[in-house]
Amino acid sequence: MDLPSKVTLREVAPRDGFQSLPGFILTEQKIEIIEAVARAGVKEIEATSFVSPKAIPQMRDATDVMRGLPRSGCYYSALVPNLKGAQLAIEARVDNIVVVISASEAHSMANVRRGMKASIADLPAIFSAAKDQGVAVSGALAVAFGCPYQGDVPHEDVLALTEAYVENGAELIILADTTGMATPPRVESLIKSFKGRFAATDFALHFHNNRGTAMANLFAALGAGATIFDTALGGIGGCPNVPQAAGNLPTEDVVYMLEDMGIETGIDLVSIIEAARRLEEIIGHTLPGQLMKSGPRDPQLSAGGCILNPATA
């Protein structure tokens, strides 16, 4: 298999992860985790989302989070569902807006209470507003690999939505397995279709682990030519409108696997494990990530004199 020598990991725990939790994480704790991830070497962070606080109260401090972040060394994104969210994100000085639209009508109605056509109709105004302020725009496709209400999502529907993003000037397309319905053959097939239509367009994969296939899907995507992936510290995350949603690929687990395969991530393994463990302390319960439990390959590997895996000391 022809694998890349280097990949980019986009950290999405501060957005996808925190919005999935039943309780509100304090603003200063959100900033603490973002800073810890940045110190570990992560360069692209989806820091928050500008959504209705009535719908997702966990993100009601989006502006305060952006105001409190260090403004050097990292590229901060914020997810938005509509023009109003985009305008708020621009005012908050994000580097990149991630506009999300569902690839199925049923999920769009459940997720944002509006149809796909209405969401697509917002795109020219969103891209125009962002361009005026020098803010980049990425396009995310929810349920690109399957919808919990509709089932299979045809490739043509995914490609048609991608076309709308590309025509408006999207710098990156994010294909999201919001439901965890993807399997390696489906991943390979969709990437092949995407690259056949949009060979010059950068794309990322966003895998959830609802059905236990997320890491296998990442490996398949590597072989299919993907080099950008969304991951979440500790494996937290999940769409509020996907029944029994599970988390994302844990950043620390992905770093461990890729680096051991000789694929560079630019992320320090010790530091990202420490960040995951601090996140677990803040949230107050065991998180899905495995590496924070077992530690790196070297059981004596330490940072600042603190053995990462106390059970082996």
C-alpha positions as a printed NumPy array, in Angstrom:
array([[  0.   ,   0.   ,   0.   ],
       [  1.304,   3.443,  -0.939],
       [  0.98 ,   5.496,   2.254],
       [  1.77 ,   9.183,   2.796],
       [  4.879,  10.211,   4.706],
       [  3.077,  13.015,   6.527],
       [ -0.494,  13.844,   7.548],
       [ -2.327,  16.785,   9.109],
       [ -4.589,  16.212,  12.108],
       [ -7.323,  18.787,  12.77 ],
       [ -8.229,  18.764,  16.465],
       [-12.012,  18.932,  16.895],
       [-12.545,  18.063,  20.574],
       [-13.098,  21.707,  21.575],
       [-16.04 ,  21.841,  19.181],
       [-17.382,  18.379,  18.35 ],
       [-16.352,  17.   ,  21.722],
       [-17.522,  19.692,  24.097],
       [-20.84 ,  20.197,  22.311],
       [-21.639,  16.496,  22.783],
       [-21.311,  16.589,  26.569],
       [-24.42 ,  16.933,  28.736],
       [-22.814,  19.593,  30.932],
       [-21.157,  22.925,  30.224],
       [-17.371,  23.007,  30.269],
       [-16.109,  26.28 ,  31.719],
       [-14.64 ,  28.729,  29.234],
       [-11.263,  28.793,  30.98 ],
       [-11.128,  24.994,  30.906],
       [-11.903,  24.947,  27.192],
       [ -9.075,  27.392,  26.604],
       [ -6.763,  25.325,  28.825],
       [ -7.358,  22.219,  26.705],
       [ -6.911,  24.105,  23.434],
       [ -3.62 ,  25.528,  24.706],
       [ -2.455,  22.06 ,  25.818],
       [ -3.233,  20.597,  22.399],
       [ -1.386,  23.461,  20.731],
       [  1.679,  22.91 ,  22.946],
       [  1.684,  19.281,  21.831],
       [  2.198,  20.453,  18.264],
       [ -1.316,  20.498,  16.805],
       [ -1.502,  23.362,  14.313],
       [ -5.148,  23.246,  13.217],
       [ -7.855,  23.381,  15.881],
       [-11.617,  23.588,  15.511],
       [-12.031,  25.737,  18.587],
       [-15.798,  26.214,  18.869],
       [-19.039,  26.617,  16.944],
       [-21.305,  29.597,  16.481],
       [-24.726,  28.041,  16.828],
       [-27.93 ,  28.874,  18.622],
       [-27.338,  28.697,  22.396],
       [-30.878,  27.372,  22.71 ],
       [-30.031,  24.415,  20.476],
       [-26.5  ,  23.769,  21.789],
       [-25.959,  25.613,  25.086],
       [-22.522,  24.006,  25.5  ],
       [-21.242,  26.443,  22.839],
       [-22.795,  29.609,  24.253],
       [-19.347,  31.02 ,  25.096],
       [-17.953,  30.779,  21.549],
       [-16.956,  34.453,  21.371],
       [-15.302,  34.323,  24.795],
       [-13.333,  31.225,  23.826],
       [-12.01 ,  32.886,  20.686],
       [-11.171,  36.048,  22.63 ],
       [ -9.113,  34.071,  25.154],
       [ -6.983,  32.05 ,  22.736],
       [ -3.337,  32.828,  21.929],
       [ -3.277,  34.21 ,  18.405],
       [  0.048,  32.864,  17.165],
       [  1.142,  29.453,  15.973],
       [ -2.302,  27.91 ,  15.464],
       [ -4.985,  28.029,  12.789],
       [ -8.381,  28.288,  14.476],
       [-11.602,  27.156,  12.843],
       [-15.181,  27.494,  13.995],
       [-18.165,  25.537,  12.733],
       [-21.235,  27.459,  11.58 ],
       [-24.612,  26.209,  10.294],
       [-25.837,  29.409,   8.632],
       [-25.125,  33.03 ,   7.699],
       [-25.787,  34.397,  11.185],
       [-23.267,  31.972,  12.662],
       [-20.742,  32.909,   9.994],
       [-21.135,  36.611,  10.77 ],
       [-20.548,  35.97 ,  14.479],
       [-17.501,  33.84 ,  13.709],
       [-16.027,  36.548,  11.483],
       [-16.557,  39.136,  14.221],
       [-14.737,  36.819,  16.635],
       [-11.713,  36.769,  14.301],
       [-11.582,  33.09 ,  13.443],
       [ -9.055,  32.038,  10.807],
       [-11.434,  29.661,   9.081],
       [-15.178,  29.086,   8.956],
       [-16.393,  25.517,   8.579],
       [-19.864,  25.585,   7.042],
       [-21.7  ,  22.334,   7.677],
       [-24.594,  21.052,   5.568],
       [-26.049,  17.568,   5.738],
       [-25.788,  15.368,   2.663],
       [-29.276,  14.007,   3.374],
       [-32.522,  15.95 ,   3.616],
       [-33.739,  13.961,   6.619],
       [-30.661,  14.694,   8.696],
       [-30.681,  18.343,   7.636],
       [-34.207,  18.759,   8.96 ],
       [-33.331,  17.004,  12.229],
       [-30.031,  18.813,  12.7  ],
       [-30.787,  22.429,  11.747],
       [-34.559,  22.411,  11.114],
       [-34.159,  23.46 ,   7.488],
       [-33.749,  21.717,   4.174],
       [-30.566,  21.327,   2.167],
       [-31.644,  23.824,  -0.497],
       [-32.151,  26.557,   2.088],
       [-28.721,  25.886,   3.572],
       [-27.055,  25.889,   0.155],
       [-28.777,  29.162,  -0.666],
       [-26.829,  30.767,   2.21 ],
       [-23.451,  29.884,   0.725],
       [-22.86 ,  32.892,  -1.586],
       [-23.522,  35.346,   1.25 ],
       [-21.356,  33.382,   3.705],
       [-18.412,  33.137,   1.315],
       [-18.748,  36.79 ,   0.353],
       [-18.781,  37.971,   3.963],
       [-15.766,  35.802,   4.79 ],
       [-13.806,  36.93 ,   1.741],
       [-14.385,  40.595,   2.616],
       [-12.645,  40.002,   5.951],
       [ -9.916,  37.679,   4.694],
       [-11.398,  34.608,   6.393],
       [-11.091,  31.229,   4.685],
       [-14.102,  28.919,   4.331],
       [-14.23 ,  25.117,   4.404],
       [-17.25 ,  23.009,   3.545],
       [-18.258,  20.081,   5.757],
       [-20.701,  17.397,   4.629],
       [-22.476,  15.704,   7.519],
       [-23.667,  12.089,   7.07 ],
       [-21.563,  11.7  ,   3.913],
       [-21.28 ,   7.957,   4.518],
       [-24.81 ,   7.25 ,   5.711],
       [-27.797,   8.845,   7.432],
       [-29.492,   7.502,  10.592],
       [-32.911,   8.402,   9.138],
       [-32.424,   7.705,   5.437],
       [-29.78 ,   4.975,   5.374],
       [-27.35 ,   5.037,   2.439],
       [-26.455,   8.433,   0.973],
       [-25.737,   8.212,  -2.776],
       [-22.321,   9.397,  -3.921],
       [-23.994,  11.74 ,  -6.347],
       [-25.685,  13.583,  -3.477],
       [-22.315,  14.011,  -1.757],
       [-20.68 ,  15.209,  -4.966],
       [-23.519,  17.63 ,  -5.735],
       [-23.157,  19.273,  -2.325],
       [-19.388,  19.35 ,  -2.777],
       [-19.921,  21.108,  -6.108],
       [-21.872,  23.863,  -4.352],
       [-19.038,  24.387,  -1.902],
       [-16.328,  24.339,  -4.565],
       [-18.21 ,  26.756,  -6.823],
       [-18.31 ,  29.243,  -3.959],
       [-14.597,  28.904,  -3.237],
       [-14.204,  26.372,  -0.422],
       [-10.548,  25.767,   0.425],
       [-11.181,  22.367,   2.025],
       [-13.982,  19.787,   1.9  ],
       [-14.603,  17.689,   5.018],
       [-16.335,  14.364,   4.422],
       [-17.899,  13.427,   7.747],
       [-18.99 ,   9.972,   8.829],
       [-21.345,  11.553,  11.344],
       [-23.092,   8.26 ,  12.053],
       [-20.116,   5.889,  12.077],
       [-21.717,   3.932,   9.22 ],
       [-18.59 ,   3.888,   7.038],
       [-16.505,   0.784,   6.404],
       [-13.151,   0.594,   4.576],
       [-14.64 ,  -0.315,   1.163],
       [-17.151,   2.535,   1.419],
       [-14.378,   4.946,   2.387],
       [-12.216,   3.891,  -0.538],
       [-15.168,   4.127,  -2.93 ],
       [-16.236,   7.629,  -1.869],
       [-12.674,   8.967,  -1.946],
       [-12.249,   7.544,  -5.436],
       [-15.472,   9.235,  -6.579],
       [-14.464,  12.499,  -4.921],
       [-10.981,  12.575,  -6.437],
       [-12.4  ,  11.662,  -9.833],
       [-14.605,  14.779,  -9.774],
       [-12.527,  17.179,  -7.654],
       [ -8.911,  16.212,  -8.188],
       [ -7.623,  19.708,  -7.377],
       [ -9.636,  20.128,  -4.161],
       [ -8.176,  19.369,  -0.723],
       [-10.306,  17.11 ,   1.436],
       [-10.366,  15.78 ,   4.982],
       [-12.039,  12.794,   6.631],
       [-14.006,  12.989,   9.869],
       [-14.688,   9.537,  11.333],
       [-16.941,   8.671,  14.254],
       [-16.675,   5.323,  15.986],
       [-20.349,   4.4  ,  16.44 ],
       [-19.809,   0.95 ,  14.953],
       [-16.165,   0.401,  15.884],
       [-14.735,   0.939,  12.39 ],
       [-13.18 ,   4.413,  12.708],
       [ -9.506,   3.396,  12.916],
       [ -9.903,   0.849,  10.128],
       [-11.55 ,   3.575,   8.04 ],
       [ -8.631,   5.909,   8.682],
       [ -6.193,   3.241,   7.496],
       [ -8.247,   2.661,   4.357],
       [ -8.382,   6.409,   3.727],
       [ -4.592,   6.642,   3.992],
       [ -4.272,   4.034,   1.279],
       [ -6.792,   5.899,  -0.862],
       [ -4.751,   9.101,  -0.737],
       [ -6.183,  11.046,   2.215],
       [ -3.728,  13.137,   4.232],
       [ -5.989,  15.32 ,   6.414],
       [ -8.058,  13.909,   9.268],
       [-10.259,  15.251,  12.06 ],
       [ -9.475,  13.731,  15.454],
       [-10.617,  14.561,  18.982],
       [ -8.607,  14.473,  22.177],
       [ -9.697,  11.542,  24.326],
       [-12.069,  10.351,  21.597],
       [-14.926,  12.606,  22.722],
       [-17.631,  13.834,  20.369],
       [-20.843,  12.911,  18.645],
       [-23.646,  14.555,  16.72 ],
       [-26.577,  15.552,  18.974],
       [-29.   ,  14.31 ,  16.303],
       [-27.521,  10.846,  15.809],
       [-29.073,   8.287,  18.168],
       [-26.53 ,   6.743,  20.56 ],
       [-23.706,   8.743,  18.962],
       [-20.174,   7.64 ,  19.811],
       [-17.036,   9.714,  19.789],
       [-14.384,  10.623,  17.254],
       [-11.036,   9.043,  16.598],
       [ -8.882,   9.844,  19.672],
       [ -6.075,  12.192,  18.667],
       [ -3.518,  10.49 ,  20.89 ],
       [ -4.394,   7.007,  19.57 ],
       [ -4.049,   8.19 ,  15.971],
       [ -0.715,   9.896,  16.671],
       [  0.601,   6.682,  18.232],
       [ -0.41 ,   4.506,  15.304],
       [  0.714,   6.857,  12.561],
       [  4.075,   7.705,  14.088],
       [  4.789,   3.999,  14.641],
       [  3.975,   3.463,  10.955],
       [  6.554,   6.095,  10.027],
       [  3.918,   8.705,   9.12 ],
       [  4.778,  12.117,  10.527],
       [  2.112,  14.082,  12.407],
       [  4.226,  16.825,  13.993],
       [  2.556,  16.081,  17.354],
       [  4.469,  15.114,  20.488],
       [  3.073,  11.839,  21.819],
       [  3.895,  12.457,  25.475],
       [  2.336,  15.92 ,  25.457],
       [ -0.853,  14.831,  23.713],
       [ -1.334,  11.99 ,  26.214],
       [ -0.922,  14.475,  29.06 ],
       [ -3.516,  16.734,  27.435],
       [ -5.944,  13.812,  27.121],
       [ -5.495,  12.892,  30.768],
       [ -6.106,  16.484,  31.817],
       [ -9.268,  16.498,  29.696],
       [-10.459,  13.364,  31.484],
       [ -9.915,  15.106,  34.832],
       [-11.964,  18.09 ,  33.708],
       [-14.839,  16.025,  32.343],
       [-14.829,  13.701,  35.332],
       [-15.334,  10.311,  33.751],
       [-13.398,   7.762,  31.706],
       [-12.971,   8.756,  28.072],
       [-12.921,   6.441,  25.032],
       [ -9.252,   7.011,  24.13 ],
       [ -7.058,   4.001,  24.8  ],
       [ -3.519,   5.365,  24.741],
       [ -4.047,   7.53 ,  27.82 ],
       [ -4.805,   4.3  ,  29.694],
       [ -1.949,   2.148,  28.407],
       [  0.72 ,   4.724,  27.65 ],
       [  3.251,   4.725,  24.802],
       [  5.305,   1.736,  23.708],
       [  8.115,   2.616,  26.148],
       [  6.517,   2.194,  29.608],
       [  9.174,   4.399,  31.169],
       [  8.684,   7.285,  28.797],
       [  8.142,  10.363,  30.918],
       [  7.694,  14.095,  30.727],
       [  8.925,  16.409,  33.433],
       [  9.916,  13.395,  35.543],
       [  6.351,  12.053,  35.662],
       [  5.908,   8.476,  34.457],
       [  3.031,   8.454,  31.999],
       [  1.809,   5.012,  32.966],
       [  1.998,   4.804,  36.766],
       [  0.835,   1.201,  36.751],
       [  4.123,   0.11 ,  35.182],
       [  6.412,   2.2  ,  37.413]])
